Amino acid sequence: MSYEQAMERATRDEGFKATVYAMNSLLLLKGVYTHEEFQQLFVEWIEKEERKKARATPQQTPTHAHTAF
């Protein structure tokens, strides 16, 4: 299959995933970084995104209902 045929067959999401796969594979094969370095950066990115989401979510404060009789 040619690159052009693959591009025609791929959805936008599949094309993005294929691009990331190809780029990551080349960087590893060329020795730009190791699997361990990739994994470390992957974890750092996920943790950073989780912190962003936590800051964007409004903090819920507990409410105490008091009833006076």
Sequence and secondary structure as in RCSB ss.txt:
>XXXX:A:sequence
MSYEQAMERATRDEGFKATVYAMNSLLLLKGVYTHEEFQQLFVEWIEKEERKKARATPQQTPTHAHTAF
>XXXX:A:secstr
  HHHHHHHS HHHHHHHHHHHHHHHHHHTTSS HHHHHHHHHHHHHHHHHHHHHHS            
